[in-house]
Amino acid sequence: MESQTPAAEYTNYGNGIDIFGPRTDVLSVSYKGDDQYRLDTGTSMATPDDAGVALTIMSVNGVGSPGGVTSKLLEMATKDAITGELRGSPNVLVNNGNTQQAT
């Protein structure tokens, strides 16, 4: 993921947003085979990415409550990584804490 991520024009904005998910170049499995990968873009990629981070928090850290998962997501998040107009949204990007990200 880029160190500075531009805000997408097509995403939700405002004070009801707690955290942003990745929007571009999200590593995903491909429909072409179990050992095939591809980079996808869009909010439809951010949702499963964020859900995976939340499930990892639940299984690895033993956090079970929705509030606990939200707190851990915000604790692990990358602050001030989003550029552009945020329209009242916090500048917080989900981060799984993995220092060895795939490139």
C-alpha positions in Angstrom: 0.0 0.0 0.0 1.2 3.5 -0.8 2.5 5.5 2.2 0.2 8.3 1.2 -3.2 7.1 -0.1 -5.4 9.5 -2.0 -9.0 9.7 -0.8 -11.4 8.1 -3.3 -14.1 10.3 -4.7 -16.6 7.3 -4.6 -16.2 6.4 -1.0 -18.3 7.3 2.0 -17.2 10.4 3.9 -18.2 12.3 7.1 -18.3 12.1 10.8 -20.0 8.6 10.7 -16.8 7.1 9.4 -14.4 5.5 11.9 -11.7 4.2 9.6 -10.9 3.9 5.9 -9.9 0.7 4.1 -7.5 0.3 1.3 -8.9 1.3 -2.1 -6.3 0.5 -4.7 -3.9 -2.4 -5.4 -5.5 -4.7 -2.8 -3.9 -8.2 -3.2 -6.6 -10.7 -3.8 -7.0 -14.3 -5.1 -7.9 -14.6 -8.7 -10.7 -16.6 -10.3 -8.1 -18.2 -12.6 -6.9 -20.6 -10.0 -6.1 -21.2 -6.3 -2.5 -20.2 -6.8 -3.3 -17.1 -8.8 -3.3 -13.6 -7.4 -4.2 -10.2 -8.7 -4.5 -6.5 -7.6 -8.0 -5.1 -7.4 -9.4 -1.7 -6.7 -12.6 -0.3 -5.2 -14.7 -0.2 -2.1 -15.7 -3.8 -2.8 -12.1 -4.7 -2.0 -11.8 -2.6 1.1 -14.7 -4.3 2.8 -13.3 -7.9 2.8 -9.9 -6.6 3.6 -11.2 -4.8 6.7 -13.3 -7.8 7.7 -10.2 -10.0 7.5 -8.3 -7.6 9.8 -11.2 -7.6 12.2 -11.4 -11.4 12.3 -7.6 -11.6 12.8 -8.0 -9.3 15.8 -10.7 -11.6 17.2 -8.7 -14.8 16.7 -5.2 -13.7 17.5 -5.9 -11.1 20.2 -8.9 -12.9 21.7 -11.1 -9.8 21.3 -14.8 -10.7 21.1 -16.9 -7.6 21.5 -17.6 -5.2 18.6 -16.3 -2.3 20.7 -13.1 -4.2 21.5 -12.5 -4.9 17.8 -13.2 -1.3 16.9 -10.7 -0.1 19.6 -8.0 -2.5 18.4 -8.6 -1.5 14.7 -8.1 2.1 15.6 -5.1 1.3 17.8 -3.4 -0.5 14.9 -4.4 1.9 12.2 -2.1 4.2 10.3 -2.8 7.8 11.1 -2.5 10.7 8.6 -1.9 8.3 5.6 -4.8 9.7 3.5 -4.4 12.7 1.3 -7.0 14.9 -0.2 -10.4 16.1 1.0 -11.7 14.0 3.8 -15.0 15.9 4.3 -15.0 15.5 8.1 -13.8 11.9 8.2 -10.9 10.9 10.4 -7.5 10.4 8.7 -7.2 6.8 9.8 -6.4 3.9 7.5 -6.8 0.2 8.5 -3.5 -1.6 9.1 -3.1 -5.3 10.0 0.2 -4.7 11.8 2.1 -6.9 9.4 5.5 -5.3 8.8 6.2 -7.7 5.9 3.5 -6.6 3.4 3.4 -8.3 0.0 4.6 -6.2 -2.9 
